[in-house]
Amino acid sequence: MVPSSGQSSSPSSAGLEESNQPLLSQSESRGWWTRSPTISVLGGLAVMALAAVLLDKVHWTDAAESKSDSDHNKPAVPKGSMELRMMPDKGLNSLGAVCLDGSDAGFYFSKASAPEHANDWQIYFGGGGWCYDEADCLGRSSGFLGSSDSWAESIGPQEGIMSGDCKVNPTFCNFNRVWLAYCDGNSFTGNRDQPVMVSANDGKPPKALYFRGRRILDAVLDTVFDEMGLGKAENVILTGCSAGGLAALLHADYVHSRLQARAPSLQKFRAVPISGFFLLHSNVLGEEVFAAQMQTIFELSNSSGGVNSKCVAANLGKDAWKCNFASTAYAFTLSTPVFLLNSALDNWQVPCIYTAQLPVGFPNQIPDINGNCSAVPGWENCSRDVEACSEAQVPTLNAYIQDFNSTLQSTATYHKTGNGAFIHSCETHCEAQSRSWNTFAIHGVTLQQAVSTWWNSDDEPASAHCYTPCLYHLNSPRACNPTCMESLRPESAIVV
């Protein structure tokens, strides 16, 4: 269930990002990101879109029988859906590719819908934030982002870059699709041999938590190579949104190397991380909140062996945790052409990085969720809706846009031939998996058009495929890109 926009509660560190995870359990409702009554129009759209996605997922979760039921009791899978493939053969008694709670990991799959695309693949990392310490991960392990027990047998047709509608997504609509279900807590990077025993201080025995995200990635690739024909791949796009977008960047060169070793006909491999470029940035008070959280989960999950190996080699010692950040990993993504899709005023980053504060007691907090977003006094409303900001606060938000842009442009990878980026100013998150895929535009070029043009290009200068954000106006209306509002208009009225 999604809270109404009129509710007031502290947002979870993972709540907003869960909109792109195709799984649902009742217990996860505690973490949804909510808005104050001064809700922005775009923010309201985000909540409505989230509700629509969740209602669709609820439908399929409720409709699907449990994994132990006989096949004749299962509902028909609609066209454009992806079916769940569990990996019990690679669980605790084998490779150890398991979710936080030790349940088997899995992925969703759909075959290419046109024979001429039989060897074209879209590999997608599911998202849903992170857990940051033992208490947080313990809470996460009982829901669909930490356990496969409540996963749906299938997920319905997707939108945007994952759409099978060729009018919406002409370049990738017919590809084979693999959706890695997210349940490890740190963007498929964890690689701890022994479980961590964590007590909830409720009188019950401690619970084992498994940090095995990298093993899940390996198990999925092995399964798809061995059983589904990935070894015949010719064209592969690696993508994902939010924590999954970060995963696409962290693992791009590694997945590329796996394909080079096992897919002799591979012609093109490229990565499109969506809303995954989370800045290593202090909050508005100069406090390193997000850095502390990500360093803690990096060390807890033993992720040094699950991120970019070149990055770790260059950051040996106490700085290896920075390789869990997009900006650091991006600098070491050398073999894979990358096209970044991101808002420079991402409406997860502003509340949960820029105006966040650490929960009391972190990293040994008492609550099992990180309700720390928008916690800096005076920023609760402004952090979620630029129209609710005072005139004095707008330059502070514009400073984040400028920092985002300068972080990219100071990295050699951004300027490397074959790369590209679409960095806009719309207050959104995971917009490339929504109607905004075809409406958000910079200089008349939509997200979809920018990605497709880049995908079909061949070793062109990055400058030909880079789109930069604008700054917000001090006076209302503050939006500097009118297409940010297009998704609110009737479809017939949209003009880009």
N, C-alpha and C positions, 0 to 999 in steps of 0.2 A: 504494500500500500504506500502511496506517496502522500506525504503531508500536504495540506493545503497551503497556499502561499501566505495565508494570514497567520500561520503558526509561527511561533518564535521559539527557536531552540538552537543550541550550539551545533554547528555543522561538524560532521565527522571528517576525518582526514581523507577518507576514501569515498564518502557519500556521492559527490557529484560524478565521480568517474565511473560509478557502477552502471551508468546509463548505457555503456557499450558492452556490458557483459550479458551474454544470452542465457542467463541462468537466474533462478529466483528461489528464495526460501523465505518463509514468513519471518524468521528471526532477523533478517537483514534490514527490516524496516527501521530499526533503531538508529541506523547510521545515515539516513538520507539527508542530503544537504538541503536546507530550507532557506526561505527568504523572509525578510521582514515585510510589513504591510507596504513599505515604500518600494514595492517591487518594480524593477525596470521592465520595459516592454520586451526587450530582448531576453531578459532573465525569465520573464513569464513564459516566453516562447520556449526557452530551454526546459522549464518545468513541464509545460504541456507536452513537448516532444518526448521528454523522459517518461511522462505518464503513458503516452501512447505506446512507446516501446515496451514499457513494463506490462501494460494491459495485454499486448500481443504475447509477451513471454509468459504471463500468467495463464493465458489461454492454452498455450502449448504445454506448459508444465502441468496444468490441471488435466489436460486431455490425455497426456502421455501416461501409459501404465508404468509401474515401477520396473526397474531393469530385470527383475526376477520373473515377471509375468510372461505368459506364453505369447508368441508373436500374434496369434489370431485375435487377441484382445486389444492390440494396439490400433490407434486410429490411423487412417491413411495419411501419408506425409504429403502435404501440398507441394505443388510445383514451385521450385525456387528455394525450397527448404534445404537445410543441411542436417544430416543424421549423425547421432552420437556414436563414436567408436571408442570404447573403453580399452584399456591396455592391462588387463590383469596378469598377462604373461611377463610384464615388465615391472611388477609391483615389488612389495617388500621382500619376497622370496627370490627375486631376480636382480634387476638393475636398481631397484629401489626408487623408481620414478613414481613418487606418490605425493599427494596433497599434504597440507600442513597436518591434518589429523591422521595421516597414514592410509587414507582411502586411495584406491587406484585412480590414476590420472587418465585423461582422455582428450579427445578432440572431436570437432564436427567436420563433416566432409560432404561435398557434393561434386559429382562428376561434371566435366565440361558439357555444356548444353548444345554444342555444335561440333561435328566431327573434325572440322578444320582447326579446332582449338584443343584437340585431345592432348597435346603436349604443352599447353600453356597453363600456368599455375599462378594462383594468388594465395600466398601464405600469410595468415593474419594472426597477430598476437592479441588475445583478449586483454582488456584492461580492468581496472578497479582499484586504483590507489595502492597503498602499501600498508603493512602493519609495521610499527616502529620499535616496539620493545616486547618483552615476554608477555606482559599482561594484554597488550593490544593484539598480539598474534594468537594468544589463547582465545580471546573473544572471536577473532576472525575464523578460527579453526572450526567453529560450530555452524558456520554459514556457508553459502555456496561459493564464496571466495577463498575458502580454506578446506572445503570438503566436497567430494563428488556425490555424496549420498542423495542430494536433492536435485541433481542435474536432470534436465528434460531430455527425453529421447530424441527430440528434434527441435530445431529453431526455425522460425518462419523466415520468409524472404526479407532481405536486408535493404537498406537504403544507401544512397550515395555511392561511394567507391566500391562498396560490396554488393551493389544492386545487380540483379540479373536482368533488369529491364534495359535493353539496348538504347532506348530513347534517353534514359537517365545516365547511363554509364556505358557509352558506346565502345570504349576501348577494352574494358575488362569484363563485360557482361557475360561472356561465354566461357570464361576460364574455369578450370578445376579450382575448387576452393577448399582450403584447409584452415580451420579456425581453432587455434590452440586455446583451450579453456584454461583460465587463469586461477590457480589455487595455491600458489607457493608463497605469496606475500612480498616478493621482491623482484618483479619483472623477469622471471625465469632465470635468475642468476644463482640462487642458493645451491650450495654443494657441501653440506655438512654430513659427515658419515654417520654419526650417532645422533639420535634424537635428543632434544632438550626437554627435560622434565620440568613442567611448570605447574604450580599449584594455584588454584583460585581462592585459597584461604576460606573455603566453604566446608571444610571437614572431609572432603572427598579426597581420594588418592590423587597425586599429581598426574597430569596428562602429558603424553609424549607428543612433541611437536617436531615435525620433519621439515627440514629446509632443503628441498630437492629440485628447485626450479630448473637448473641446468640439465639434470637427468631427465626431467619431463621433456624438455626440448629435444634432447638426443633420442629419447624413446619415440617421440612423434615422428621425427625425421626417419628413423630406422623403419618404423611401421609403414610410412608412406612410400619410402623407397622399395621395401620388400613386397608390399601387398597392393599398392595402388598405382604404381607406374611412374613415380617421380623420377626414376632413373632414365626415363625417356624425355625428360623435360627439355624444352627448347627456349621458352621464355618464362621468366619467373619474376613476379613482383612481390616483395616482402613489405608488409605493412602492419599496422596496428594502431590503436588509439589510446591516448593517455598513458597509463603505466605500460600498456601494450605498445604504444608509439615509442616510448623509451626503450622497450625491449627490442623493437625493430632496429633501432640505432645501435644499441649495445651489441647485438648479435649479428649485424649485417655481414661483416667480413667472415665470421665463423660459418654462418649458413652458406655463404658463397663458396667457401672452401669445401664444405661437404658436397655441394652440388658439382663443383669442378672435379671432385674425386669420383663421383658416382653417376654423373649425367654427361656422357661424352658428347651428346648433341647440343649441349647448352650453348645458346647464342647470346642471350641477354639476361642479365640479373641486375635488378635495381631495387632500391629501397625508398619507400614513401612513408616516413614516420608522421603520424597525425597527432597533433596536440601532445607531443612527447618531449618537447624541448623545454624541460623544467630548469629554470635558471638556478645556479648556485649563487643565491642572492640573500642578503640580510633583509630583515623586516624594516618597516619605516622608522623604527627606533634604533636601527643599527645592530640589532641582535641576530645572531646566526641560528635561527630556529630550525629551518628546514635542513640546514647542513648537519645539525646535531641529530636530527631524526634519521636522516639517510645514513649517516655514519654508523649509528647504532644498529640499524637493520642490516647494513653491509657486514658488520662484524658478527652479529648474531647468526646470520645465515651463511657465514663463511663464503662470501661471494667473490673473493679474490680469484678463485678458479673458474668463475662463471661469467666474467665480463671480458672486455677486449684485452687479450693477452699482451699486445704491444703497449697498451696504456699502462697495464700493471707493471711491466718491465721498466717503463720510464718513470714510474711513481713508486718505486720500492720503498717499503717502510710504512710510516704512519700516514702517508698521503694516498695510499692505494684506494681508499674509499672514494676518492674523488672520481674514480673511473666508473662509479655508479651514476654519475651525472652526465647529462646529454652533452654539455659544452666540452667536457674533457674527452668523452668517448668520440665525439664528432671529429675532434682534431686527429684522432688515430684511426678513423675509418678511411682506409687507403685504397682498397681494391674494389669497393662498391660505389657506383654512382648513387647519389642521394638527392632526393627532392624533399625538402622540409615543408610541411603544411602546419602552420601555427598562428594563433593570435598572439600579438605582442602584449595584449592586455587580456590574456586568457582568464576566464572567470572561475577557474580553479586556482591558478597561481596567485592572483591578487588577494583573495581571502586567505588562502592556505599557505602562502609563502610570504607575501609582502606585508600582510597585516595580521599574521599569526603570532601566537605566543606559546611557549612550551607548556604542556599540562603540568599541574602541580605534581612534584615528585619524579618527573621524567628523569631517567629512563626506568624508574620503578614506580610508576604511577599506580594509583589505586583503581580508577575506572578502567574498563577494558576497551574503551574507545578514545580516540584522540579528538576531543571536541574543542580544538584549539584554533580553528579558522575564524578570522575576523575578530580576534580577541583583543587586539590593541584598542584601548579606549578611544572613542570618537570615530572609529572606522567601521563599525558594524554595518551601517547602511551604505556608505560610500564604496566600500570594498566590493559590493555586489551590484551596484547600480551607479554609474557615473553621473546620472541625472540627479542623484540624491547627495552628491558631493557639494561641499561649499566651494566657492570660487578659489579659496586658498588651497584646497586639496587637489584640484585638477592638475596643477603643475607637478605634484608628487606622482600622480598616475602617469603623466606624460614622461616623467623621468624613468619610469619602469619600461615604457615603450622604447625610449632612447637607449637604455641599458641593454634591452633585449637585442635591438638592432646592432648596437656596437659590439656586443658579444659575438654575434654571428660574423660581422664584417671584419673583425680582428682575427678570425680563424682562417687559415690557408684553405681548409676544406671548402669553405663557402665560395671561394674564387676558383676552385679547381675545375678544369674543363670537364664537361659532362654532368656537372651538378646543377642544382637549381633550388629555389625556395619561393614559397608564396606566404609572406608574412603580412598579416592584415591587422586591423585595429578593432575588429568587432568583438564585443564582450561575449565570447562563446567558448565552447569546449567540445571537441569531437565533431565539429561542424561538417566535416567531409563525409560523415555517415548520416546525413540528414538532407532535407530539401536544399539547404544552403550550398551543397555541392554544386548546384546549378544556378545559384543566384548571387552568392558573394562574388564580387568582382573588384579588380584594381585596373584602372585604365581600360575598362570595357572587357577585360579578360576574366572569365569565371574560374573558380577552383578546378572544375572539370576540364575546361579548355587548357588551362595552364599545365596540368599534369599530363594530359593526352599529348599536347604538343611536345613537351619534354620527353615523354616516353618514346615518341616516334622520331625524335631527333637522333643525331649520331655525332657524338664528340663535338658539340658546339660549345662556345664559351659560356661559362656560367652566367655572365652578364645578360645573355639573351633569354634567360629563364629565371631571373630573380625579380620578385615583386616586393616592394617595401611598404611599411605602414605609414599612416598619417597620424598627426597629433590631435588630441581632443581640443575643442574650443572652450574658452573660459566661460562663455555665456551659453545659456540653453537656447536651442538644442545643441548638445555638445558633440554628438556623433559627427565625425569628419568624413565618413564613408557612407553615403546614402544607401548603398546596397546591403548594409548591415540590417536594414529594416525590411528588406524585400520579402523575407519569408512570412511576414505578417500580412501581406497583401493577398487578395484573391489571386489564384494561380493565373487566371486569364489577364490580370492587370500587370503582371510582372514584366518590366522592361529593364534590361541591363545594358 
